[in-house]
């Protein structure tokens, strides 16, 4: 595996992490058990603002990086 392919995979994983963080902060993602769901909801309510901003920033930056990386590979 070349370094360029490895870099693209890392960028995609970080993009997915940013998207997950944003969706969790918005309350879209739920957990299985009632106890875990209650703890996650309490954490989400306390930290929703910074998680939403961080998730959006990470997803936007990594989305742009993935786009530029793919354009470089296929262009």
C-alpha positions as CSV (number, residue, x, y, z in Angstrom):
1,X,0.0,0.0,0.0
2,X,1.4,3.3,-1.0
3,X,1.7,6.3,1.2
4,X,-0.9,8.2,-0.8
5,X,-3.5,5.4,-0.4
6,X,-2.8,5.2,3.3
7,X,-3.2,9.0,3.6
8,X,-6.5,8.8,1.8
9,X,-7.8,6.1,4.2
10,X,-6.7,8.2,7.2
11,X,-8.5,11.2,5.8
12,X,-11.7,9.2,5.2
13,X,-11.5,7.8,8.8
14,X,-11.1,11.3,10.2
15,X,-14.0,12.5,8.0
16,X,-16.2,9.7,9.4
17,X,-15.1,10.6,12.9
18,X,-16.1,14.2,12.4
19,X,-19.5,13.2,10.9
20,X,-20.1,10.8,13.8
21,X,-19.2,13.5,16.4
22,X,-21.6,16.0,14.7
23,X,-24.5,13.5,14.5
24,X,-23.9,12.4,18.1
25,X,-24.0,16.1,19.3
26,X,-27.2,16.6,17.4
27,X,-28.8,13.5,19.1
28,X,-29.3,11.5,15.9
29,X,-27.2,8.6,17.1
30,X,-28.7,6.5,19.9
31,X,-27.3,3.7,22.0
32,X,-28.7,0.2,22.9
33,X,-29.4,-0.1,26.6
34,X,-31.5,2.4,28.6
35,X,-28.6,3.1,31.1
36,X,-26.1,3.8,28.3
37,X,-28.6,5.9,26.5
38,X,-29.3,8.0,29.6
39,X,-25.6,8.6,30.3
40,X,-24.9,9.4,26.7
41,X,-27.8,11.9,26.6
42,X,-26.5,13.6,29.8
43,X,-23.0,13.9,28.3
44,X,-24.4,15.1,25.0
45,X,-26.5,17.9,26.7
46,X,-23.5,19.1,28.7
47,X,-21.1,19.1,25.8
48,X,-23.3,19.6,22.7
49,X,-22.0,23.0,21.6
50,X,-18.3,22.2,21.4
51,X,-18.9,18.7,20.0
52,X,-21.1,20.1,17.2
53,X,-18.5,22.8,16.3
54,X,-15.6,20.3,16.4
55,X,-17.5,17.7,14.4
56,X,-18.4,20.3,11.7
57,X,-14.9,21.6,11.5
58,X,-13.3,18.2,11.3
59,X,-15.8,16.9,8.7
60,X,-15.4,20.1,6.6
61,X,-11.6,20.1,6.7
62,X,-11.4,16.3,6.0
63,X,-14.0,16.5,3.3
64,X,-12.0,19.2,1.5
65,X,-8.8,17.1,2.0
66,X,-10.5,14.0,0.6
67,X,-11.7,16.0,-2.4
68,X,-8.3,17.4,-3.1
69,X,-6.6,14.1,-2.6
70,X,-9.0,12.3,-5.1
71,X,-8.5,15.2,-7.6
72,X,-4.8,14.7,-7.3
73,X,-4.9,11.0,-7.7
74,X,-7.3,11.0,-10.7
75,X,-6.5,14.4,-12.3
